[in-house]
Amino acid sequence: MFEIRWILERIRKGEYYFSKHGDQERQNDNLTIAEVEEALLESRILEQYEDTGRGESCLIVGFTETGKPIHIVCGRRGDWLVIITVYIPRLPKFKTPYERSEK
């Protein structure tokens, strides 16, 4: 189970990295690394995911200084935070940054 303070500490210490997929998704949504860091530092955990073979992970929602919403799925590798994927939440999957759309 992830705790937001552990995630914030990793970001502040620079003890995180993007997976190849996460970095590609970040670029696909034209998000800068600085924007992802801003969002993580002003964030909350929305969902926790059990270990499905690659370790536990969680979905985080945060906002940039300009108010842009960003979703970040994070995992853990040892003492490091791994950013598994990053995207801007939007329809059809999300009604709001906090709420999934009905299927």
Secondary structure, 3 states (H helix, E strand, C coil): CCCHHHHHHHHHHCCEEECHHHHHHHHHCCCCHHHHHHHHHCEEEEEEECCCCCCCEEEEEEECCCCCEEEEEEEEECCEEEEEEEECCCCCCEEECCEECCC
